[in-house]
């Protein structure tokens, strides 16, 4: 849980006004956008990733997940030792 919290704190912003502005625009605009891209993670990771085929998206996401999440749950650690 601490690793998850650390990851969120590392990538998340404390500026919630970006989200509020996007909601406000979506509700009040005559022609709202289909998608609102908020944050640097969306701009530099999710948007370019969305142009790739699904299989490649899954492969890249899996590699990043394995690289960033090196800890295993206790049950899997026991199985790995045996």
N, C-alpha and C positions, 0 to 999 in steps of 0.2 A: 504494500500500500504506500509506503514511503517513496518508493521508486516512481510510482504513478504520480504522486503529489509533486515530486521533484520535477518530473517531466512536464507536468502542467504549468508549474511555476516558471520553468525555463522557456516554454513556448507561448504561454498565454500572456495577454496584455491586461493591465488593470484599467484600461480605457474602455469602459462599457458604452461610452457615448457613440462609438462607431456602430454598434449594434442597434442602439436606440434610434440613431439617425436612419439606418437602413429600414427598420420597422416603420418609422414615421413616413418615409418616402413610399414604402410599399402600400401603406394604408391610404395616403392622401393623394398619390399621383394619379393622374388620369390614365396613363399607360405605364403601370408598374413593370419593372424588369422581371424576367423569368427567374433569374438567380442574382443574388447579391453576394459579392465576394468581399469578405471582411477579413482583414488581417494579412500579415506577410506570409503566413503558412499557406493560405489559399492562393496567394499570388505566385509564390515561387515553387510550391509543391503540387497542390491539388489541381490547379488549372492546367499546367503542362501535362500532368499525369492523365488528365481526362481525355487528351487527344490520342493516347496510345491504345492499342488493342487490350481487351480485358485480360488476356493471359499474361501479357507483359506488365500490366498494372499489378496483377496479383503477385508476380514474381518479384517485382521491385519492392512492393509493400512487404512481402515476406522477408526479403533480404534486409531491409531496414529494420523490421521488427526484430529479427534475430540479432542484428548488430546492436540495437539499443536495449533490448531486454535480455540480458544474459543470465538473470536469476531465474531459478526454477522453483515451483512450489515444493514444499517439503516432501510430499508423496513421490514426486518425480525424482527428487534428489536421492531418496532411499533406493529407488529402482535403478538409478544410474550407478550407484556405488556397488550394487550386487552384480 
